[in-house]
Amino acid sequence: MTEVGKKDIENISKFILANICSAEKRAGIYSSNVRQVYETAELLSGATGLPWHVDENLRNLHVGVFDGLADDEVNSKYPDAARRLALWRQGKLDVNEIGIPEAETMRDFLDRIRLALQPILCSDLDVAVVVVSRSVGIAIINILLENTYLRDKPYTRYRLDPGSITLLEVSQPHGARLTFDNRSDFLNRAMNYPDD
């Protein structure tokens, strides 16, 4: 992790403790076992003192033949699938039409994320800090806010910058409410990331 990343963790920890996790609330951290996310959650747990749980089901969408390839390699080896992905990113194609060879389907991805959310939602915690990649964060928002498996509703994209915090308040059986999203003012630096 870079020095900037470590400073971000320090600022994120302070923000969480001051604004989300009060002393009277039971709280915990959840993350995947993906290296970058794992390292972030480990440092966050150490800085906040919150217990940490790892669930491999919170990992990114498996992108099949694109996995491990740079954009130029994807474009040269799989031009049709790369074109469809670009169209989806521009909002011109439904997520279910991307069709990356050997990739996990969006339905399977969301089913896996929903499975990972069950123990979190059923826990006795008042606050669950879920440290995930952007794609998993967007999937969680879609599941909790739209309650969709993409069967009847379109997949909604949300801007989630690195280091940002999105707060969803969940109440059973009423559902979820978005309190704030993509908040990063506590990082004390300008965020300028494209929404891709």
Backbone as a printed PyTorch tensor [residue, N CA C, xyz], in Angstrom:
tensor([[[  0.8410,  -1.1760,   0.0000],
         [  0.0000,   0.0000,   0.0000],
         [  0.8860,   1.2390,   0.0000]],

        [[  0.4840,   2.2380,  -0.7790],
         [  1.2550,   3.4740,  -0.8770],
         [  1.0870,   4.3140,   0.3890]],

        [[  1.9500,   5.3130,   0.5390],
         [  1.8280,   6.2300,   1.6780],
         [  0.5160,   7.0040,   1.6060]],

        [[  0.0970,   7.3800,   0.3930],
         [ -1.1920,   8.0610,   0.2140],
         [ -2.3210,   7.1410,   0.6670]],

        [[ -2.2440,   5.8670,   0.2980],
         [ -3.2490,   4.8940,   0.7170],
         [ -3.3080,   4.7530,   2.2320]],

        [[ -2.1590,   4.7140,   2.8710],
         [ -2.1150,   4.6110,   4.3340],
         [ -2.7040,   5.8520,   4.9920]],

        [[ -2.4270,   7.0240,   4.4300],
         [ -3.0000,   8.2640,   4.9600],
         [ -4.5220,   8.2560,   4.7600]],

        [[ -4.9740,   7.7440,   3.5960],
         [ -6.4150,   7.6170,   3.3440],
         [ -7.0790,   6.7360,   4.3920]],

        [[ -6.4380,   5.6110,   4.7410],
         [ -6.9850,   4.6960,   5.7510],
         [ -7.1040,   5.4210,   7.0900]],

        [[ -6.1030,   6.1960,   7.4240],
         [ -6.1410,   6.9640,   8.6780],
         [ -7.3450,   7.9240,   8.6730]],

        [[ -7.5330,   8.6450,   7.5700],
         [ -8.6510,   9.5880,   7.4680],
         [-10.0080,   8.8780,   7.4210]],

        [[-10.0690,   7.7590,   6.7100],
         [-11.3130,   6.9720,   6.6490],
         [-11.6650,   6.4620,   8.0450]],

        [[-10.6620,   5.9680,   8.7710],
         [-10.8830,   5.4510,  10.1270],
         [-11.4470,   6.5310,  11.0350]],

        [[-10.8490,   7.7170,  10.9890],
         [-11.3290,   8.8280,  11.8110],
         [-12.7710,   9.1740,  11.4540]],

        [[-13.0710,   9.2040,  10.1590],
         [-14.4180,   9.5410,   9.7180],
         [-15.4230,   8.5000,  10.1990]],

        [[-15.0820,   7.2220,  10.0460],
         [-15.9850,   6.1450,  10.4770],
         [-16.2450,   6.2320,  11.9780]],

        [[-15.2000,   6.3950,  12.7590],
         [-15.3650,   6.4440,  14.2100],
         [-16.1400,   7.6860,  14.6630]],

        [[-15.9510,   8.7900,  13.9870],
         [-16.6210,  10.0350,  14.3830],
         [-18.0590,  10.1350,  13.8710]],

        [[-18.3570,   9.5180,  12.7290],
         [-19.6390,   9.7600,  12.0760],
         [-20.5430,   8.5440,  11.9090]],

        [[-19.9950,   7.3560,  12.0050],
         [-20.7890,   6.1660,  11.7100],
         [-20.8570,   5.2150,  12.8980]],

        [[-19.7420,   4.9780,  13.5430],
         [-19.6680,   3.9960,  14.6320],
         [-19.4860,   4.6940,  15.9710]],

        [[-20.5640,   4.9670,  16.6560],
         [-20.4440,   5.5350,  17.9940],
         [-20.1290,   4.4120,  18.9770]],

        [[-19.7190,   4.7870,  20.1710],
         [-19.2910,   3.8100,  21.1760],
         [-20.3990,   2.8230,  21.5520]],

        [[-21.6490,   3.2560,  21.4920],
         [-22.7450,   2.3690,  21.8940],
         [-23.2120,   1.4400,  20.7780]],

        [[-22.6650,   1.5800,  19.5880],
         [-23.0750,   0.7240,  18.4690],
         [-22.1210,  -0.4540,  18.3070]],

        [[-22.7020,  -1.6190,  18.0520],
         [-21.8950,  -2.8000,  17.7320],
         [-21.5420,  -2.7050,  16.2480]],

        [[-20.2470,  -2.8120,  15.9350],
         [-19.8040,  -2.6370,  14.5510],
         [-18.7570,  -3.6680,  14.1890]],

        [[-18.6370,  -3.9240,  12.9020],
         [-17.6350,  -4.8470,  12.3920],
         [-17.2940,  -4.5130,  10.9590]],

        [[-16.1860,  -5.0510,  10.4970],
         [-15.7040,  -4.8320,   9.1310],
         [-15.7820,  -6.1480,   8.3690]],

        [[-16.2200,  -6.0740,   7.1220],
         [-16.2790,  -7.2290,   6.2200],
         [-15.5140,  -6.8820,   4.9620]],

        [[-14.8150,  -7.8670,   4.4000],
         [-14.0980,  -7.6410,   3.1410],
         [-13.9340,  -8.9650,   2.4000]],

        [[-13.4770,  -8.8480,   1.1600],
         [-13.1140, -10.0420,   0.4040],
         [-11.6740, -10.4080,   0.7350]],

        [[-11.1980, -11.4540,   0.1030],
         [ -9.8080, -11.8700,   0.2790],
         [ -8.9270, -11.3770,  -0.8720]],

        [[ -9.4510, -10.5130,  -1.7290],
         [ -8.6670,  -9.9300,  -2.8200],
         [ -7.6050,  -9.0240,  -2.2000]],

        [[ -6.3590,  -9.1810,  -2.6150],
         [ -5.2050,  -8.5540,  -1.9560],
         [ -5.4110,  -7.0840,  -1.5850]],

        [[ -5.7540,  -6.2390,  -2.5280],
         [ -5.8650,  -4.8070,  -2.2650],
         [ -6.9750,  -4.5050,  -1.2510]],

        [[ -8.1000,  -5.1620,  -1.3990],
         [ -9.2230,  -4.9760,  -0.4740],
         [ -8.8630,  -5.5320,   0.8990]],

        [[ -8.2490,  -6.7010,   0.9160],
         [ -7.8320,  -7.3530,   2.1620],
         [ -6.8890,  -6.4480,   2.9600]],

        [[ -5.8740,  -5.8960,   2.2730],
         [ -4.9130,  -5.0150,   2.9410],
         [ -5.6090,  -3.7780,   3.5080]],

        [[ -6.5260,  -3.2140,   2.7450],
         [ -7.2640,  -2.0370,   3.2000],
         [ -8.0720,  -2.3640,   4.4530]],

        [[ -8.8070,  -3.4680,   4.4130],
         [ -9.6410,  -3.8650,   5.5560],
         [ -8.7850,  -4.1780,   6.7770]],

        [[ -7.6510,  -4.8250,   6.5620],
         [ -6.7530,  -5.1520,   7.6730],
         [ -6.2660,  -3.8750,   8.3720]],

        [[ -5.8440,  -2.8940,   7.5880],
         [ -5.3810,  -1.6280,   8.1640],
         [ -6.5360,  -0.8770,   8.8330]],

        [[ -7.6910,  -0.9030,   8.2140],
         [ -8.8690,  -0.2290,   8.7680],
         [ -9.2780,  -0.8590,  10.1010]],

        [[ -9.2470,  -2.1730,  10.1720],
         [ -9.5670,  -2.8680,  11.4160],
         [ -8.5710,  -2.4840,  12.5070]],

        [[ -7.2980,  -2.4460,  12.1410],
         [ -6.2800,  -2.0650,  13.1170],
         [ -6.4460,  -0.6310,  13.6060]],

        [[ -6.8050,   0.2640,  12.7010],
         [ -6.9450,   1.6820,  13.0540],
         [ -8.2140,   1.9700,  13.8550]],

        [[ -9.2710,   1.2010,  13.6230],
         [-10.5470,   1.4540,  14.3050],
         [-10.7720,   0.5550,  15.5160]],

        [[-10.0610,  -0.5740,  15.5530],
         [-10.2890,  -1.5520,  16.6140],
         [-11.5250,  -2.4110,  16.3750]],

        [[-12.1270,  -2.3000,  15.1880],
         [-13.3320,  -3.0840,  14.8770],
         [-12.9530,  -4.4930,  14.4490]],

        [[-13.7410,  -5.5020,  14.8500],
         [-13.4680,  -6.8730,  14.3920],
         [-13.6590,  -6.9600,  12.8800]],

        [[-12.9310,  -7.8920,  12.2710],
         [-12.8820,  -7.9810,  10.8140],
         [-13.2090,  -9.4030,  10.3730]],

        [[-14.0640,  -9.5160,   9.3660],
         [-14.4780, -10.7950,   8.8170],
         [-14.1710, -10.8240,   7.3190]],

        [[-13.6200, -11.9320,   6.8420],
         [-13.2780, -12.0690,   5.4240],
         [-14.2430, -13.0570,   4.7740]],

        [[-14.7940, -12.6680,   3.6310],
         [-15.6890, -13.5380,   2.8680],
         [-15.2750, -13.4770,   1.4010]],

        [[-14.7830, -14.5890,   0.8850],
         [-14.3160, -14.6010,  -0.5090],
         [-15.4410, -14.3250,  -1.5080]],

        [[-16.6900, -14.4670,  -1.0890],
         [-17.8060, -14.1650,  -1.9890],
         [-17.9560, -12.6690,  -2.2650]],

        [[-17.2530, -11.8310,  -1.5160],
         [-17.2940, -10.3890,  -1.7610],
         [-16.2570,  -9.9430,  -2.7980]],

        [[-15.6930, -10.9020,  -3.5460],
         [-14.6910, -10.5550,  -4.5620],
         [-15.3630, -10.0090,  -5.8310]],

        [[-14.5450,  -9.4360,  -6.6970],
         [-15.0120,  -8.8370,  -7.9470],
         [-15.6740,  -9.8510,  -8.8710]],

        [[-16.3820,  -9.3140,  -9.8490],
         [-16.9340, -10.1040, -10.9400],
         [-15.7790, -10.7880, -11.6750]],

        [[-15.8940, -12.0860, -11.9150],
         [-14.8710, -12.7940, -12.6910],
         [-15.0780, -12.4320, -14.1570]],

        [[-14.0670, -11.8340, -14.7750],
         [-14.2110, -11.3150, -16.1380],
         [-13.6880, -12.2620, -17.2120]],

        [[-13.6230, -13.5430, -16.8990],
         [-13.3010, -14.5430, -17.9140],
         [-11.9850, -14.2940, -18.6250]],

        [[-12.0370, -14.2950, -19.9600],
         [-10.8170, -14.1550, -20.7620],
         [-10.1590, -12.7890, -20.6090]],

        [[-10.8550, -11.8150, -20.0670],
         [-10.2670, -10.4840, -19.8350],
         [ -9.3660, -10.4730, -18.6010]],

        [[ -9.5060, -11.4640, -17.7250],
         [ -8.8010, -11.4800, -16.4520],
         [ -7.2920, -11.3740, -16.6540]],

        [[ -6.6870, -10.3860, -16.0140],
         [ -5.2420, -10.2080, -16.0550],
         [ -4.7060,  -9.5230, -17.2900]],

        [[ -5.5790,  -9.1690, -18.2370],
         [ -5.1260,  -8.5250, -19.4640],
         [ -5.2300,  -7.0110, -19.3670]],

        [[ -4.2670,  -6.3240, -19.9740],
         [ -4.3320,  -4.8640, -20.0860],
         [ -5.3560,  -4.5170, -21.1680]],

        [[ -5.8440,  -3.2820, -21.1430],
         [ -6.8600,  -2.8640, -22.1060],
         [ -6.4410,  -3.0880, -23.5550]],

        [[ -5.1840,  -2.7990, -23.8910],
         [ -4.7470,  -2.9810, -25.2800],
         [ -4.7470,  -4.4580, -25.6840]],

        [[ -4.4400,  -5.3550, -24.7360],
         [ -4.4930,  -6.7890, -25.0140],
         [ -5.9360,  -7.2460, -25.2330]],

        [[ -6.8400,  -6.7520, -24.4040],
         [ -8.2570,  -7.0850, -24.5430],
         [ -8.7570,  -6.6350, -25.9080]],

        [[ -8.4120,  -5.4000, -26.2910],
         [ -8.8710,  -4.8530, -27.5730],
         [ -8.3330,  -5.6300, -28.7660]],

        [[ -7.1040,  -6.1180, -28.6750],
         [ -6.5400,  -6.8570, -29.8140],
         [ -6.9910,  -8.3160, -29.8510]],

        [[ -7.1450,  -8.9670, -28.6860],
         [ -7.5190, -10.3830, -28.6560],
         [ -9.0240, -10.6100, -28.7380]],

        [[ -9.8030,  -9.6940, -28.1760],
         [-11.2570,  -9.8720, -28.1000],
         [-11.9740,  -8.5740, -28.4960]],

        [[-11.7950,  -8.1300, -29.7260],
         [-12.3340,  -6.8170, -30.1250],
         [-13.8550,  -6.7020, -30.0070]],

        [[-14.5990,  -7.7500, -30.3290],
         [-16.0650,  -7.6700, -30.2440],
         [-16.5400,  -7.5070, -28.7960]],

        [[-15.9830,  -8.3090, -27.9070],
         [-16.3640,  -8.2120, -26.4960],
         [-15.8960,  -6.8820, -25.9130]],

        [[-14.7160,  -6.4100, -26.3210],
         [-14.2110,  -5.1180, -25.8440],
         [-15.1230,  -3.9830, -26.3100]],

        [[-15.6230,  -4.0680, -27.5300],
         [-16.5410,  -3.0580, -28.0690],
         [-17.8410,  -3.0490, -27.2740]],

        [[-18.3660,  -4.2450, -26.9620],
         [-19.6050,  -4.3230, -26.1770],
         [-19.4050,  -3.7540, -24.7680]],

        [[-18.2450,  -4.0330, -24.1670],
         [-17.9540,  -3.4840, -22.8470],
         [-17.9080,  -1.9560, -22.9100]],

        [[-17.2800,  -1.4180, -23.9470],
         [-17.2170,   0.0420, -24.1110],
         [-18.6160,   0.6310, -24.2820]],

        [[-19.4660,  -0.0470, -25.0430],
         [-20.8470,   0.4320, -25.2300],
         [-21.6080,   0.4250, -23.9010]],

        [[-21.3990,  -0.6210, -23.0880],
         [-22.0510,  -0.6700, -21.7810],
         [-21.5720,   0.4860, -20.9120]],

        [[-20.2580,   0.7390, -20.9030],
         [-19.7090,   1.8290, -20.0970],
         [-20.2750,   3.1830, -20.5180]],

        [[-20.6560,   3.3000, -21.7740],
         [-21.2570,   4.5410, -22.2890],
         [-22.7670,   4.5770, -22.0480]],

        [[-23.3030,   3.5200, -21.4580],
         [-24.7350,   3.4650, -21.1950],
         [-25.5660,   3.0900, -22.4080]],

        [[-24.9280,   2.5210, -23.4310],
         [-25.6230,   2.2030, -24.6810],
         [-25.9440,   0.7220, -24.8370]],

        [[-25.6330,  -0.0720, -23.8290],
         [-25.8690,  -1.5090, -23.9050],
         [-26.2400,  -2.0140, -22.5230]],

        [[-27.1930,  -2.9250, -22.4500],
         [-27.5910,  -3.5440, -21.1960],
         [-26.4480,  -4.4080, -20.6760]],

        [[-26.2740,  -4.4390, -19.3670],
         [-25.1870,  -5.1900, -18.7540],
         [-25.2220,  -6.6710, -19.1430]],

        [[-26.4090,  -7.2240, -19.3460],
         [-26.5180,  -8.6400, -19.6940],
         [-26.1240,  -8.9390, -21.1340]],

        [[-25.8520,  -7.9070, -21.9110],
         [-25.4810,  -8.0950, -23.3180],
         [-23.9850,  -7.9620, -23.5750]],

        [[-23.1870,  -7.7700, -22.5330],
         [-21.7440,  -7.5880, -22.7350],
         [-21.1220,  -8.8550, -23.3120]],

        [[-21.3970,  -9.9960, -22.7220],
         [-20.9590, -11.2820, -23.2770],
         [-19.4620, -11.4850, -23.3600]],

        [[-18.7630, -11.3650, -22.2500],
         [-17.3330, -11.6480, -22.2220],
         [-17.1700, -13.1600, -22.1190]],

        [[-16.4000, -13.7750, -23.0300],
         [-16.2240, -15.2290, -22.9770],
         [-15.6760, -15.7020, -21.6300]],

        [[-16.2790, -16.7630, -21.1070],
         [-15.8870, -17.4230, -19.8710],
         [-16.0870, -16.5800, -18.6120]],

        [[-16.7540, -15.4350, -18.7380],
         [-16.9760, -14.5720, -17.5820],
         [-18.1520, -15.0670, -16.7620]],

        [[-18.1370, -14.7170, -15.5040],
         [-19.2560, -14.9690, -14.6200],
         [-20.4410, -14.1310, -15.1210]],

        [[-21.6150, -14.7040, -15.1390],
         [-22.7750, -13.9230, -15.5720],
         [-23.1200, -12.9040, -14.4910]],

        [[-23.7890, -11.8370, -14.8930],
         [-24.1850, -10.8240, -13.9200],
         [-25.1390, -11.4220, -12.8920]],

        [[-26.0130, -12.2890, -13.3190],
         [-26.9290, -12.9400, -12.3740],
         [-26.1570, -13.7510, -11.3430]],

        [[-25.1610, -14.5450, -11.7890],
         [-24.3550, -15.3370, -10.8550],
         [-23.5550, -14.4390,  -9.9070]],

        [[-23.0230, -13.3490, -10.4470],
         [-22.2780, -12.3870,  -9.6310],
         [-23.1720, -11.8130,  -8.5360]],

        [[-24.3560, -11.3510,  -8.9020],
         [-25.2640, -10.7660,  -7.9140],
         [-25.7780, -11.8030,  -6.9260]],

        [[-25.9880, -13.0220,  -7.3870],
         [-26.3900, -14.0960,  -6.4640],
         [-25.2880, -14.3390,  -5.4290]],

        [[-24.0310, -14.3170,  -5.8800],
         [-22.8970, -14.5250,  -4.9700],
         [-22.7890, -13.3820,  -3.9650]],

        [[-22.9800, -12.1510,  -4.4270],
         [-22.9170, -11.0060,  -3.5180],
         [-24.0850, -11.0520,  -2.5400]],

        [[-25.2660, -11.4190,  -3.0200],
         [-26.4240, -11.5500,  -2.1270],
         [-26.1380, -12.6080,  -1.0490]],

        [[-25.5240, -13.7120,  -1.4250],
         [-25.1510, -14.7590,  -0.4670],
         [-24.1950, -14.2010,   0.5890]],

        [[-23.2380, -13.3820,   0.1650],
         [-22.2890, -12.7810,   1.1070],
         [-22.9710, -11.7720,   2.0290]],

        [[-24.0170, -11.1160,   1.5370],
         [-24.7160, -10.1250,   2.3520],
         [-25.5840, -10.7420,   3.4480]],

        [[-26.0410, -11.9660,   3.2440],
         [-26.9700, -12.5750,   4.2120],
         [-26.4380, -12.6050,   5.6420]],

        [[-25.2250, -13.1190,   5.8780],
         [-24.7530, -13.1210,   7.2770],
         [-24.5060, -11.7160,   7.8170]],

        [[-24.1890, -10.7790,   6.9510],
         [-23.9840,  -9.3930,   7.3870],
         [-25.3220,  -8.8090,   7.8290]],

        [[-26.3460,  -8.9750,   6.9880],
         [-27.6640,  -8.4190,   7.2870],
         [-28.3350,  -9.1100,   8.4780]],

        [[-28.0010, -10.3750,   8.6900],
         [-28.6090, -11.1310,   9.7990],
         [-27.7860, -11.0670,  11.0900]],

        [[-26.6610, -10.3900,  11.0640],
         [-25.8120, -10.3130,  12.2580],
         [-26.4610,  -9.3960,  13.2990]],

        [[-25.9120,  -9.4150,  14.4950],
         [-26.4270,  -8.5410,  15.5440],
         [-25.7240,  -7.1870,  15.5540]],

        [[-24.9710,  -6.8920,  14.5000],
         [-24.2650,  -5.6200,  14.4170],
         [-25.2210,  -4.4730,  14.1100]],

        [[-24.9200,  -3.3220,  14.6610],
         [-25.6460,  -2.1020,  14.3150],
         [-25.0560,  -1.4760,  13.0530]],

        [[-23.7430,  -1.6580,  12.8770],
         [-23.0340,  -1.0780,  11.7450],
         [-22.1020,  -2.1210,  11.1560]],

        [[-22.2040,  -2.3320,   9.8480],
         [-21.2730,  -3.2050,   9.1300],
         [-20.5360,  -2.3450,   8.1130]],

        [[-19.2290,  -2.2640,   8.2670],
         [-18.3900,  -1.5460,   7.3140],
         [-17.9260,  -2.5870,   6.3040]],

        [[-18.3700,  -2.4430,   5.0660],
         [-18.0540,  -3.4290,   4.0380],
         [-17.0280,  -2.8090,   3.0950]],

        [[-15.8190,  -3.3590,   3.0980],
         [-14.7170,  -2.8490,   2.2890],
         [-14.6420,  -3.7220,   1.0350]],

        [[-14.9460,  -3.1140,  -0.1110],
         [-15.0190,  -3.8690,  -1.3590],
         [-14.5100,  -3.0350,  -2.5270]],

        [[-14.3470,  -3.6880,  -3.6590],
         [-13.9950,  -2.9860,  -4.8870],
         [-15.2180,  -2.2330,  -5.4050]],

        [[-14.9970,  -1.3960,  -6.3790],
         [-16.0700,  -0.5870,  -6.9470],
         [-17.2070,  -1.4520,  -7.4890]],

        [[-16.8850,  -2.4940,  -8.2550],
         [-17.9340,  -3.3100,  -8.8650],
         [-18.7890,  -4.0130,  -7.8120]],

        [[-18.1710,  -4.4610,  -6.7390],
         [-18.9280,  -5.1130,  -5.6650],
         [-19.7760,  -4.0820,  -4.9190]],

        [[-19.2250,  -2.8940,  -4.7090],
         [-19.9970,  -1.8290,  -4.0790],
         [-21.2430,  -1.4750,  -4.8700]],

        [[-21.1010,  -1.3810,  -6.1730],
         [-22.2430,  -1.0850,  -7.0370],
         [-23.2580,  -2.2210,  -6.9860]],

        [[-22.7680,  -3.4550,  -6.9700],
         [-23.6750,  -4.6060,  -6.8720],
         [-24.4590,  -4.5610,  -5.5550]],

        [[-23.7870,  -4.2400,  -4.4590],
         [-24.4570,  -4.1610,  -3.1630],
         [-25.5360,  -3.0820,  -3.1840]],

        [[-25.2210,  -1.9400,  -3.7410],
         [-26.2140,  -0.8640,  -3.8300],
         [-27.4150,  -1.3280,  -4.6520]],

        [[-27.1630,  -1.9760,  -5.7830],
         [-28.2570,  -2.4750,  -6.6180],
         [-29.1130,  -3.4790,  -5.8640]],

        [[-28.4820,  -4.3910,  -5.1590],
         [-29.2280,  -5.4140,  -4.4160],
         [-30.0580,  -4.7860,  -3.3000]],

        [[-29.4550,  -3.9020,  -2.5290],
         [-30.1540,  -3.3450,  -1.3740],
         [-31.1720,  -2.2630,  -1.7390]],

        [[-30.8480,  -1.4190,  -2.7110],
         [-31.7650,  -0.3310,  -3.0510],
         [-32.8270,  -0.7390,  -4.0660]],

        [[-32.4290,  -1.4880,  -5.0510],
         [-33.4030,  -1.8780,  -6.0620],
         [-33.8890,  -3.3010,  -5.8880]],

        [[-33.2290,  -4.0450,  -4.9960],
         [-33.6110,  -5.4280,  -4.7440],
         [-33.7690,  -6.1950,  -6.0520]],

        [[-32.7400,  -6.0980,  -6.8730],
         [-32.8320,  -6.6830,  -8.2010],
         [-31.7630,  -7.7480,  -8.4260]],

        [[-32.1140,  -8.7360,  -9.1880],
         [-31.1470,  -9.6930,  -9.7290],
         [-30.9490,  -9.4000, -11.2080]],

        [[-31.3960,  -8.2590, -11.6600],
         [-31.3470,  -7.8670, -13.0670],
         [-32.3290,  -8.6630, -13.9030]],

        [[-33.2900,  -9.2580, -13.2620],
         [-34.2840, -10.0180, -14.0180],
         [-35.3470,  -9.0940, -14.6050]],

        [[-35.7910,  -8.1230, -13.8220],
         [-36.8720,  -7.2590, -14.2530],
         [-36.4840,  -5.7940, -14.3330]],

        [[-35.3740,  -5.4320, -13.7320],
         [-34.9800,  -4.0330, -13.6850],
         [-33.5860,  -3.8790, -14.2860]],

        [[-33.2920,  -2.7020, -14.8190],
         [-31.9430,  -2.4930, -15.3440],
         [-30.9280,  -2.3500, -14.2070]],

        [[-29.7110,  -2.6890, -14.5000],
         [-28.6040,  -2.5230, -13.5660],
         [-28.2760,  -1.0370, -13.5270]],

        [[-28.2340,  -0.4530, -12.3610],
         [-27.9580,   0.9640, -12.2230],
         [-26.5110,   1.1660, -11.8280]],

        [[-25.8260,   2.0360, -12.5550],
         [-24.4310,   2.3450, -12.2320],
         [-24.3880,   3.4980, -11.2450]],

        [[-23.4510,   3.4250, -10.3130],
         [-23.2380,   4.4740,  -9.3230],
         [-21.7750,   4.8570,  -9.3490]],

        [[-21.5050,   6.1200,  -9.1440],
         [-20.1150,   6.5620,  -9.0710],
         [-19.5870,   6.2590,  -7.6750]],

        [[-18.5190,   5.5000,  -7.6090],
         [-17.8490,   5.1850,  -6.3510],
         [-16.3480,   5.3670,  -6.5590]],

        [[-15.8120,   6.4530,  -6.0480],
         [-14.3850,   6.7270,  -6.1980],
         [-13.5690,   5.9370,  -5.1830]],

        [[-12.3030,   5.6530,  -5.4910],
         [-11.4420,   4.9760,  -4.5210],
         [-11.3750,   5.7570,  -3.2100]],

        [[-11.5370,   5.0530,  -2.1080],
         [-11.4720,   5.6730,  -0.7920],
         [-12.7590,   6.3380,  -0.3430]],

        [[-13.7640,   6.3500,  -1.1860],
         [-15.0090,   7.0060,  -0.8060],
         [-15.8570,   6.0970,   0.0790]],

        [[-16.8100,   6.7030,   0.7710],
         [-17.7150,   5.9650,   1.6410],
         [-19.1400,   6.2060,   1.1820]],

        [[-19.9000,   5.1390,   1.0940],
         [-21.3290,   5.2060,   0.8260],
         [-22.0180,   4.5880,   2.0250]],

        [[-23.0020,   5.2860,   2.5620],
         [-23.7110,   4.7880,   3.7310],
         [-25.1300,   4.4000,   3.3530]],

        [[-25.4430,   3.1270,   3.5440],
         [-26.7870,   2.5950,   3.3450],
         [-27.3200,   2.1870,   4.7070]],

        [[-28.4920,   2.6790,   5.0520],
         [-29.1260,   2.2650,   6.3030],
         [-30.1470,   1.1920,   5.9670]],

        [[-29.9870,   0.0250,   6.5760],
         [-30.8450,  -1.1200,   6.2890],
         [-31.6980,  -1.4070,   7.5110]],

        [[-32.9950,  -1.5430,   7.2780],
         [-33.8950,  -1.9520,   8.3610],
         [-34.7430,  -3.1070,   7.8470]],

        [[-34.7820,  -4.1630,   8.6160],
         [-35.5600,  -5.3460,   8.2310],
         [-36.9890,  -5.1640,   8.6970]],

        [[-38.0070,  -5.4510,   8.0100],
         [-38.0290,  -5.9300,   6.6270],
         [-38.2350,  -4.8040,   5.6120]],

        [[-38.0180,  -3.5690,   6.0170],
         [-38.3790,  -2.4250,   5.1930],
         [-37.4190,  -2.1240,   4.0570]],

        [[-36.2180,  -2.6050,   4.1060],
         [-35.2810,  -2.3620,   3.0170],
         [-34.1970,  -1.3810,   3.4010]],

        [[-33.6320,  -0.7370,   2.3900],
         [-32.4850,   0.1310,   2.5930],
         [-32.7780,   1.5540,   2.1400]],

        [[-32.0150,   2.4600,   2.7340],
         [-32.1020,   3.8750,   2.3700],
         [-30.6810,   4.3960,   2.2020]],

        [[-30.4420,   5.1080,   1.1070],
         [-29.1300,   5.6890,   0.8520],
         [-29.0170,   6.9870,   1.6440]],

        [[-28.1040,   7.0180,   2.6150],
         [-27.9060,   8.1940,   3.4540],
         [-26.9590,   9.1760,   2.7720]],

        [[-25.8340,   8.6670,   2.2950],
         [-24.9470,   9.4590,   1.4400],
         [-24.1290,   8.4980,   0.6010]],

        [[-23.6500,   8.9950,  -0.5450],
         [-22.8640,   8.1240,  -1.4110],
         [-21.6380,   8.8590,  -1.9380]],

        [[-20.6150,   8.0730,  -2.1950],
         [-19.3770,   8.5410,  -2.7990],
         [-18.7690,   9.7230,  -2.0310]],

        [[-18.8690,   9.6750,  -0.7310],
         [-18.3390,  10.7750,   0.0740],
         [-16.8460,  10.5850,   0.2940]],

        [[-16.0720,  11.6200,   0.0080],
         [-14.6150,  11.5160,   0.1630],
         [-13.9870,  12.8150,   0.6710]],

        [[-14.7960,  13.7730,   1.1360],
         [-14.2680,  15.0460,   1.6070],
         [-13.2930,  14.8770,   2.7810]],

        [[-13.4310,  13.8280,   3.5560],
         [-12.5750,  13.5580,   4.7130],
         [-11.1560,  13.1580,   4.3180]],

        [[-10.9200,  12.8620,   3.0310],
         [ -9.5890,  12.4590,   2.5810],
         [ -8.6420,  13.6540,   2.4580]],

        [[ -9.1940,  14.8580,   2.5010],
         [ -8.4020,  16.0850,   2.4560],
         [ -7.5420,  16.2070,   1.1990]],

        [[ -8.0930,  15.7290,   0.0880],
         [ -7.4220,  15.9050,  -1.2000],
         [ -8.4810,  15.8230,  -2.2900]],

        [[ -8.1590,  16.4050,  -3.4200],
         [ -9.1120,  16.4190,  -4.5280],
         [ -9.2270,  15.0230,  -5.1190]],

        [[-10.4580,  14.5950,  -5.3780],
         [-10.7080,  13.3120,  -6.0320],
         [-11.0690,  13.6140,  -7.4740]],

        [[-10.3860,  12.9950,  -8.3880],
         [-10.6490,  13.2540,  -9.7910],
         [-10.5360,  11.9560, -10.5630]],

        [[-11.4860,  11.0700, -10.3350],
         [-11.4710,   9.7690, -10.9840],
         [-12.6370,   9.6850, -11.9640]],

        [[-12.4060,   9.1060, -13.1290],
         [-13.5160,   8.9510, -14.0760],
         [-14.4810,   7.8770, -13.5970]],

        [[-15.7300,   8.0320, -13.9610],
         [-16.7360,   7.0260, -13.6230],
         [-16.7850,   6.0080, -14.7380]],

        [[-15.8720,   5.0370, -14.7070],
         [-15.9030,   4.0040, -15.7430],
         [-16.1560,   2.7050, -15.1250]]])
